[in-house]
Amino acid sequence: MPSAGHPERTSRSRFGLLPAFLAAGVALAGAVESLAQSTTGTGGVLFSPSAGQAGAPPVARYISETGVRLTFDRSQGLPLVKFDRSPEVWVLRPQPAPRGDILYLNDLGEPILRASRTGGLTVFTTDRPDGLAVALSGGGPALRMTPLGPQQLLERLALASTRATRAARRLIPFEADASPASSALTADAAMVAAEAIIRMTRLPDGRVVLGGVERVRLVEGRQARALVREGVIEITVAPGQGMSGRPSSDRILAAAGVR
């Protein structure tokens, strides 16, 4: 819950293993800081805006009385939601609910949003598990990933490593074995993995689990998954499945046995 097709490896060039080992004072620090500042907006560094229908769904902005702000994107395939205070984009799966409502579930089958038959929207967060009403505040840009080159991917991995390292207060390197087809999804998955690590540090049992984590590794596969074993958080991305081809931070926490 938010706190607010198999690749052909022999037929295309690959970026190879891209390690990102960050500590204070490394050469990429300036670029990483610049990227970090750019994630504070609605789209985040991995998503470029595309025009939606101004002032109305399918891409819309919502706000609660307590200041929770989010973008709800129903313009492409599976619905997406992004909270302003987090870089993570959640891929949702709609499910019918009583009274004609629709529940939007994460990849663990847990509710993130509920849309009522009359048009109301409720968001479920760790702070408000019983739900928080949000009101439409206008239109917004669609949430889309953009292709990345090897250098751009390396910078995203560096940024993810920096965020995780700061939260853990020790070095957490990120590695990725990516192809051009999976570069954007791999970068997105790295940011989500960093978000999961940040969330771990806020949970008593999470810090215990994180104490045994030595690195994060991102690889391609047939299905999105998260594993935590032998000191490695291993994230598998499935580029043929679009943004749903990587696990959410909730799923990474569940794989670590932390919720």
N, C-alpha and C positions, 0 to 999 in steps of 0.2 A: 504494500500500500504506500502511496507517495507520502513523503513528509512534505509537504505542500505538494532449386534444381542443382544437382551436384556439379561442381566446377570441373571442367576438363583440364587437368593439370599439365597434360603433355602438348596441348594445342595452342598455348599462348604464353607470352613472357610473364614472369612473376617478379615481384619486388624482392623476394627472398626474405631472410630473417632480418627484421628491423628492430634492433634493441634500442630502448630509451632508458639510459641510466642517468638519472638526474640527482644532483645534490646542489647545495648552495654554491654559486659562483661558476657554474658550467657555462660554456659558450652560448648555449641556447637560451639562457635566462632572459635576455631582453625580449626575444621573440615570444617566449612563453608568457611573459607578463603581459605583452600586448594582446596575445590571444585570450588570456584569462579575462582581461577587461572587456573583450568583445562578446563574452558569453552572457553578460548581464542583460542583454536585450531579449526580446521575445523569441527570436529565431535561433539563437545560439550560433556557435562558430561552424556547425556542420550543416546548417539548413539555410537555404536561400529562399526569400519570399517570392511567392507568385500570387498574382492578384486574385482575390476572392470576390464574392458579391458584397459590395460595401453595405455595412449596417445590418446584415442578415446572414443566417446560415447559407451555404454549408460550411463556411469557415467563419467562426464568430469568436468574439472576445467576451469573457464573463468576469464579474467581480462580486465578491461577497461583502456583507456589511463589515466584516472584520479585516478586509483588505486583501483577501486571497484573490489573485488574478490568474486567469488561465486562457489558453487558446484551445478551442475544440474544433477539430478539422474533420469534416465528414465528406470531403471533396474527392477522396482517392482511396479506393479499395477499403481496407479496414479503417475504422475511425481512429484518430490520434488525438491525444491531449498533452499539452505542455503547460506546466506551472511556471510562472515568471521567475520564481526564486530558485529554480533548478534547471540544469542543462538537459535533463532527461526528457525524452519524448516517449510517452506510453502508448503502446499499440493495444487497442481495445477490441473485444469481441462482443457484439451485441447479443442479448438474450432476452426473450419476452419475459415480462414480469406481470404480476396481478394488476388488475384495473387498466390494462392496456398500456402500462408503462414499459420502458425498455431499460434493462440493466446493461452497463458496459463493463466488461470484466477484463482483468489483466491476464497474464499468461499462467497464473496459478488458479484462475477461476474465481478470483476475489473481486468484489465490486469496487470500481473507481468512480463511476458516474451513474446516476439514475435520471432518465428523462421521463417526465410524466406525460400522460396523454394530452394534457392541457398546455404543454409547452414549458413547464418548469424544469429546472435542472438542479440536481443535488450532487455534491461532491463528497467523497469519503476519503479522509486522510487519517494518519496516525494520531493527530491531535483531535480530530473529530470523527471517530469511527461510526457514530450514529448518523452522520450526515450533516452537511452545511449547505444551505440554499445559496445559489449564485444567480445573479441577474445579468441579462444580456446588456452589454455596454457598447456594442458596435461590431463592425466587420474586422477581419484580420487576414494576414497573409497565410497561405498554405505552408505546411511544414514539409520540406523536401530536402533530401540529401543531394549533394553535388559530388561529381567524381573528383578524386584527388590524385595528384602525382606522388611519387615516392617521397620527395622532400616535405610536401604538405602532410602526408601521413605521418612521417617521422615527427613533425612538429606537434601533431595532435596526440601522438603517443607520449611525447615529452610533456605536454600539458597535463595529460591524464596522470602520468607518473608524479609530476609536481604536486598535483592536488592530493593524490593518495599519500605521498611522502609527508606532506605537511600535516595531514590528519593523523597519520600513524606515528609521526615524530621520529621516523627512521626511513631509510631508503626503501622504496617499493618500485623496482624496475618493471617496465612493461616491454614485452616482446610480441612481434606479430609476424606471421607468415601469410602474406596477402598477395593477391593478384590485382590487376587493374579493375577487374569486375567487382572485387570485394573491398576495394580501398575505402570507399565512403562508409560502408557498413562496419568495417573493422574499426575505423576511427570512431564511429558512433558507439560501438560496443565498448571501446576503451574508455570513453567518457562515462558510460553507464557503470562499468566496473569500478571506476574511481568513485562514483557516487555511492556505490554499494559499500566500498571501504570506508568512506566518510560516515555513512550511516552505522557501520559496525562500531566505530569509535564512540558512538553515543549510547551504546548498549553494553551493560556489564558483561554479559557472556560474549558479546561481539569482540571486545578487547582481548579476551582470552583466546578466541579463535584467531584473531588477527595476529597475535603474538607468534603464531606458527607459520604465518604466510611470508614467503621469501620473494615471490615475484608473481606477475600476472602474465599469462601467455594467451594469445589470440590466434586461432587457427580456423581454416575453412573445413566444412563438412556438409553432410546431407541435411542435418537438422540442428536447429539452435539448441544449445544446452550449456549448462554450467556445472563444473566439477571442482571440488576442492580436495586435493590429495597431495601428499608428500611435499607440503610447503608451497604448492602452486595453485593459484586460481586459474583454471583453464576455461576459456570461453570459446565455444564453437559457433561460428557464424555461417549461415546458409544464404549466400547472396541471391540465389534464385527466388527467395521468398520475400525480397524487399525488406522493409524495416522490421517486419515480424520475424526476420531471420536472425535475430539475436535475442538473448534473454534479457528480461528486465532486471533492475536492481533488486526487486523483491525475490525473483527467482534465484539470483546469485546468493542472496542472504539465506534463502531456504536451503540451497545446496551446501552452504557452510554450517547449517544447523542453527542459524541465528534468525530470530524474528521478533 
